[in-house]
């Protein structure tokens, strides 16, 4: 489901849509949704700080959220506190609203969501916001029908969806891929230049096969996936893949599949490619999870650190489109 395809018709509809914007059902979270007219343009989530967090820290948190939102092209925002029975999230939502208004960013509704119901933080009319809250199950069912799929039940489940699969077949195939690379090096003329050239050509072929297969709705077999994961560990191949990475759902599926299957020490570039394509398609939560995997595999990888900064600062994909159009 694309942000640009959605037209929110009521507060209950907005609450029902949020998990599809994030990719999972939030818990103990602040969710910020940016709108331009009637179109949803931006959605972001942050963990709610503990209820006893000092005011100075809450204010700093709110200022950071407001700065991220200010980088987006939106007319107004809606704030949602996804809470439990022990904490209303009211203080944080109020602080974020104040920080946004200081930046002249209009704040629309401020909603609390808990246990399948929602309330308006600012409404005191029980006819509008009864004490027991208002359900949104009918709207959730309608959004689910339109989307045609379920989202992950939590961020932890999203993380698990790209965790190492530990498949024995891939382990054996990766050992064979290592030998294949050694054989390629053995028959290449001496010198780093010729070997890098051969590796780049082999990588380009492997990437071409992977993209054609996934574009057609298929997947790589173990030998193909292992060979690609081994080649991507080499800079020329990783650069070639990044040059061809685009905002396409099938590319997100390609790199998510390879990330799950790759040997952990080979996970950095598949994770970077997943992070980049997920970010370009508006799947910020998945992009953040992928960046974490990349940095876990290789903390010094420059492109992973850059993507981490891009996501932390809330840089929208449209900014890259603007820069590319100016070149």
C-alpha positions in Angstrom: 0.0 0.0 0.0 1.5 3.3 -1.1 1.1 6.5 1.0 0.0 8.4 -2.2 -2.9 5.9 -2.7 -4.5 6.6 0.6 -7.3 9.1 1.4 -8.1 9.2 5.1 -11.8 9.8 5.7 -12.1 9.8 9.5 -9.9 9.6 12.7 -10.8 5.9 13.0 -9.7 5.3 9.4 -6.4 7.1 10.1 -5.7 4.9 13.2 -6.5 1.8 11.1 -4.1 2.9 8.4 -1.1 3.6 10.6 0.2 0.0 10.9 0.3 -0.2 7.1 2.3 3.0 6.9 4.8 1.7 9.4 4.8 -2.0 8.3 3.9 -3.3 11.8 1.5 -2.6 14.6 3.2 -0.1 17.0 3.3 -0.5 20.7 4.4 2.1 23.3 5.1 4.5 20.5 4.7 8.1 19.3 3.6 8.1 15.7 3.7 11.2 13.5 1.8 11.3 10.3 2.3 14.1 7.8 -0.3 15.3 5.4 -0.4 17.4 2.3 -4.1 18.2 1.7 -5.9 14.9 2.0 -2.9 12.8 1.1 -0.6 11.1 3.6 3.0 12.0 2.8 5.1 10.9 5.8 4.9 8.5 8.7 7.4 8.0 11.5 7.5 6.2 14.8 9.6 6.6 18.0 9.6 4.6 21.2 7.8 6.4 24.0 10.3 7.4 26.7 9.5 6.1 30.2 6.9 7.9 32.2 9.5 9.2 34.7 11.7 10.7 32.1 12.9 14.2 33.2 11.2 17.1 31.4 14.5 18.3 29.8 14.9 14.9 28.1 11.2 14.9 27.0 11.7 18.4 25.6 14.9 17.4 23.7 13.0 14.4 22.3 10.2 16.6 21.1 12.6 19.1 19.5 14.3 16.3 17.6 11.0 14.9 16.3 9.9 18.4 15.3 13.2 18.9 13.4 12.7 15.6 11.5 9.1 16.6 10.6 10.3 20.0 9.4 12.4 18.3 6.7 9.3 16.8 5.1 7.0 18.5 2.7 3.7 18.5 4.6 0.9 20.9 5.3 0.0 19.5 8.8 0.7 16.6 11.0 -1.4 14.2 13.2 0.2 12.9 16.4 -0.8 9.5 17.9 0.3 8.1 21.2 0.2 4.3 21.0 0.1 3.4 24.6 -0.9 0.9 27.3 -3.1 1.2 30.3 -0.2 2.5 32.5 0.8 5.5 30.5 -1.3 7.9 28.4 1.6 9.5 26.6 -0.1 12.9 27.0 2.9 14.8 28.2 5.1 13.7 25.3 2.4 14.3 22.6 1.8 17.8 24.1 5.6 18.5 24.0 5.9 17.4 20.4 2.8 19.5 19.4 4.4 22.6 21.1 7.7 22.0 19.3 6.0 21.6 15.9 3.9 24.8 16.4 7.1 26.7 17.3 8.3 25.7 13.8 5.0 26.9 12.3 4.0 23.4 11.4 0.2 23.0 12.0 -0.9 20.2 14.2 -4.2 18.5 13.5 -5.6 15.8 15.7 -3.8 14.4 18.7 -5.0 10.9 19.3 -4.3 8.2 21.9 -4.6 4.6 20.8 -4.8 1.6 23.2 -6.3 -1.9 23.1 -8.3 -1.5 19.9 -9.8 1.9 20.8 -8.8 5.6 20.4 -9.4 8.9 22.2 -8.6 12.5 21.4 -6.2 14.0 23.9 -7.8 17.4 23.7 -11.5 16.6 23.5 -13.7 16.8 26.6 -17.0 16.1 24.9 -18.1 12.6 25.9 -20.4 12.5 23.0 -17.4 12.7 20.7 -14.9 10.9 22.9 -16.6 8.6 25.4 -14.5 7.5 28.4 -14.2 3.9 27.0 -12.8 5.2 23.7 -14.0 4.6 20.2 -13.4 1.3 18.4 -11.8 1.2 14.9 -12.2 -2.6 14.1 -14.5 -2.0 11.2 -12.1 0.5 9.6 -9.1 -1.9 10.3 -11.0 -4.7 8.4 -11.6 -2.4 5.5 -8.0 -1.3 5.3 -6.9 -4.9 5.5 -9.2 -5.8 2.6 -7.9 -3.0 0.5 -4.2 -3.7 1.2 -4.6 -7.5 0.6 -2.1 -8.4 3.3 -1.5 -8.3 7.0 1.3 -6.3 8.5 3.7 -7.6 11.2 2.3 -7.7 14.7 5.2 -5.8 16.2 8.6 -4.3 15.4 10.2 -7.4 16.9 8.5 -9.6 14.4 9.6 -7.3 11.6 13.2 -7.6 12.8 12.8 -11.4 12.9 11.6 -11.4 9.3 15.1 -10.5 8.1 17.1 -12.3 10.7 19.6 -15.0 9.5 17.8 -18.1 8.4 20.7 -20.4 9.2 19.8 -22.7 6.4 22.1 -25.7 5.9 21.7 -25.6 2.1 22.9 -22.1 2.0 25.8 -22.9 4.2 27.0 -25.6 1.9 26.3 -23.4 -1.2 28.4 -20.6 0.3 31.3 -22.9 0.9 31.1 -23.9 -2.8 30.8 -20.2 -3.8 34.0 -19.4 -1.9 35.8 -22.2 -3.8 34.4 -20.8 -7.1 35.8 -17.4 -6.3 39.2 -18.9 -5.5 39.1 -20.8 -8.9 38.2 -17.5 -10.7 41.2 -15.8 -9.0 43.5 -18.7 -10.0 42.8 -18.4 -13.7 43.0 -14.6 -13.8 46.2 -13.0 -14.9 48.3 -11.6 -11.9 47.6 -8.2 -10.4 44.8 -6.6 -8.5 43.3 -4.8 -11.6 42.5 -7.9 -13.7 41.0 -9.8 -10.7 38.8 -6.9 -9.7 37.6 -6.6 -13.3 36.7 -10.3 -13.4 34.9 -10.0 -10.0 33.0 -7.0 -11.2 31.9 -8.7 -14.4 30.9 -11.8 -12.5 29.0 -9.7 -10.0 27.2 -7.8 -12.8 26.0 -11.1 -14.3 24.8 -12.4 -10.9 23.0 -9.1 -10.2 21.4 -9.2 -13.6 20.2 -12.8 -13.0 18.8 -11.9 -9.5 17.0 -8.8 -10.7 15.4 -10.6 -13.7 14.3 -13.5 -11.5 12.7 -11.3 -8.9 11.2 -8.9 -11.3 9.4 -11.9 -12.8 8.2 -13.0 -9.3 10.8 -15.8 -8.8 13.6 -16.3 -6.3 17.3 -17.4 -6.5 18.3 -21.0 -5.7 20.9 -21.6 -3.0 23.8 -21.7 -5.4 22.8 -18.4 -7.1 22.1 -16.6 -3.8 25.4 -17.8 -2.2 27.4 -16.7 -5.3 25.8 -13.3 -5.2 26.3 -12.9 -1.5 30.0 -13.7 -1.9 30.5 -11.3 -4.8 28.7 -8.5 -3.1 31.4 -8.4 -0.4 33.7 -6.9 -3.0 33.4 -3.1 -3.4 33.0 -3.0 -7.3 30.1 -5.4 -7.1 28.4 -3.6 -4.2 28.8 -0.3 -6.1 27.3 -1.9 -9.2 24.3 -3.1 -7.3 23.7 0.3 -5.6 23.8 2.0 -9.0 20.9 -0.3 -10.1 18.9 -0.1 -6.8 15.5 1.6 -7.3 12.2 2.2 -5.6 10.6 -1.1 -6.6 8.8 -3.6 -4.4 10.4 -6.5 -6.2 13.9 -5.1 -5.3 12.9 -4.8 -1.7 11.9 -8.5 -1.8 15.1 -9.5 -3.6 17.5 -7.9 -1.0 15.3 -9.0 2.0 15.5 -12.6 0.7 19.2 -12.4 0.2 19.8 -10.8 3.6 17.9 -13.6 5.4 19.9 -16.3 3.5 23.4 -14.8 3.5 26.0 -15.9 5.9 26.2 -13.4 8.7 29.6 -12.1 7.8 28.4 -11.5 4.3 25.2 -9.6 5.3 26.4 -6.0 5.2 25.8 -5.2 1.5 22.5 -7.1 1.2 21.4 -5.2 4.3 22.5 -1.9 2.7 20.7 -2.7 -0.5 17.6 -3.6 1.4 17.8 -0.4 3.5 18.2 1.8 0.4 15.4 0.2 -1.6 13.1 0.1 1.5 13.8 3.8 2.2 13.1 4.7 -1.5 9.8 2.9 -1.3 8.7 4.6 1.9 9.3 1.6 4.2 11.2 3.5 6.8 10.9 0.9 9.6 12.2 -1.9 7.4 15.0 0.4 6.2 16.0 1.1 9.8 16.1 -2.6 10.7 18.2 -3.3 7.6 20.7 -0.6 8.5 21.0 -2.1 12.0 21.9 -5.4 10.4 24.4 -3.8 8.1 26.2 -2.0 10.9 26.1 -5.2 13.0 27.9 -7.0 10.2 30.3 -4.2 9.4 30.3 -1.2 11.8 32.9 0.6 9.6 30.9 0.4 6.3 30.6 4.0 5.1 27.4 3.6 3.1 25.6 2.0 6.0 26.7 4.8 8.3 25.4 7.3 5.8 22.1 5.6 5.5 21.8 5.5 9.3 22.3 9.3 9.4 19.7 9.8 6.6 17.1 7.8 8.5 18.0 9.4 11.8 17.6 12.8 10.4 14.4 12.0 8.6 15.6 12.9 5.1 12.8 12.0 2.7 13.4 10.0 -0.5 12.0 13.0 -2.5 15.2 14.9 -1.5 17.3 12.4 -3.5 14.9 12.7 -6.4 15.3 16.5 -6.3 19.1 16.2 -6.3 19.2 13.7 -9.1 16.9 15.9 -11.2 19.3 18.9 -10.7 22.3 16.9 -12.0 
